[in-house]
Amino acid sequence: MADRMVVGRIRSPYGVQGWVWMDSFTEDPATVFEWTPWVLTRPADTVSGRPAVDRIETTPEVWKLRDKGYVVRLVGFPDRAGVESLVNCLIEVDQSHLPQLNNVEFYWRDL
């Protein structure tokens, strides 16, 4: 299995056609859409009662920049009911997508 790195998070559903709000944790937020596939994971939340998500592999079908951030429609999730289970999932990608750094740069995960 390849090493993965967290590059974003699914926030909440947007509309009824399977779109979700998402946060990108990358320096250039739009690059996260070039790195596929996405692997969605989430630990169990004892407060809200949401179950853990071990691993869902998907790809961004289409995305748009809105006033409050990015919305994205994911392959395999055609409606709101499907994406509601993805709230607070982390977006992970294979770390081979990440650029090589010079000696004075670092990734947050390396701290």
Buried (B, 14 or more C-beta within 10 A) or exposed (E): EEEBBBBBBBBEBBEEEBBBBBBBBBEEBEBBBEBBBBBBBBEEEEEEEBEEBEEBEBEBBEBEEEEEEBBBBBBEBEEBEBBEBBBBBBBBBBBEBBEEEEEEEEEEEEE
